[in-house]
Amino acid sequence: MRQQLKVIQYGLGPIGAAAARLIVERPDLALVGGVDVDPAKVGFDVGTIIGLDHPLGIKVVERLAQVEAEADVVLHTTSSYFDLFKTQLIEILEAGLDVVSTSEELSFPWLAHPEDAAEIDAVAQLTGQTVLGTGVNPGFLMDALPLFLTAISQRVDRIAMTRVVNASLRRGPFQAKIGAGMTVDDFNTKMAAGRMGHVGLPESVGMVFATLGHTLVKYETDVKPIVAEELVKTAYFEVQPGQVRGLKQVARGYTESGEFMTLTFIAALDEPNEGDTVRLYGRPDLEVKLQGTNGDIATVAIAVNALRRVHEAAPGLVTMRDIPMVTV
């Protein structure tokens, strides 16, 4: 029996609550604290907030410093963006705790956020702690998985990954993030502001290029709305014909020889043909298809499963390419 890790759940939104429930289920993990700034949650029992039918005897607190129990590691599930989560990570590291975060921009930040990455790494090194950004995407489908598949390739000339998500099966915040129910004009305005859509494509490209030793000479991305042709209803949105029901994002990374990596992300309400396809072109050509990858379930799984790997890793800011294989 492995020694039980004591975990604080930092962020109790839909993903954080699901992660906390999984931690409670796992005999090798112990949930010892819950942190959230929402005044509707602070002071209530964590078990109640995460949807259990019994209390856990742990109150939700507003700040990490208010957690009274000793802990080993924090599972951090708050924001996608560095300007919103960086101070939280520094707070966790300076408290002497390792951290696994689902913040997408942390998964491989040296391309888009090199100064922030250097600061986080420096704090982790100084405090002797480890910090990892991971999730199903980025963190697995569009970066770690294609990289692992190159192990059985003699030569890789190009990589293409396509993910198709039926967003009707996902949580409300995800449906909102892909523009569900917006007009096309509002969608384009929000996308231009940079706070909507899938986050993580630059990070996935950066991880693959850096790991394979390629120089990224150009990165480009394109986002288009997917418009409803008929009424679409979910538990969270009612989308009229002509309104946005999702999006298609395509990212391309180029070496000096041309386009090396193409990532296509499609997420929309009532989207058919859900699934994930990885293609490696080279010697040999490879194609791997996955069915049933529910992003919410998978994100919770990989974050919880990574807790022990991160706690055992050397100090610093690490990525999925730096730690031993994550398993259940």
Secondary structure, 3 states (H helix, E strand, C coil): CCCCEEEEEECCCHHHHHHHHHHHHCCCEEEEEEECCCCCCCCCEHHHHCCCCCCCCCEEECCHHHCCCCCCEEEECCCCCHHHHHHHHHHHHHCCCEEEECCHHHCCCCCCCHHHHHHHHHHHHHHCCEEEECCCCCCCCCCHHHHHHHHHCCEEEEEEEEEEEEHHHCCHHHHHHCCCCCCHHHHHHHHHHCCCCCCCHHHHHHHHHHHHCCCCCEEEEEEEEEECCCCEECCCCEECCCCEEEEEEEEEEEECCEEEEEEEEEEECCCCCCEEEEEEEEECCEEEEECCCCHHHHHHHHHHHCHHHHHHCCCEEECCCCCCCCCC
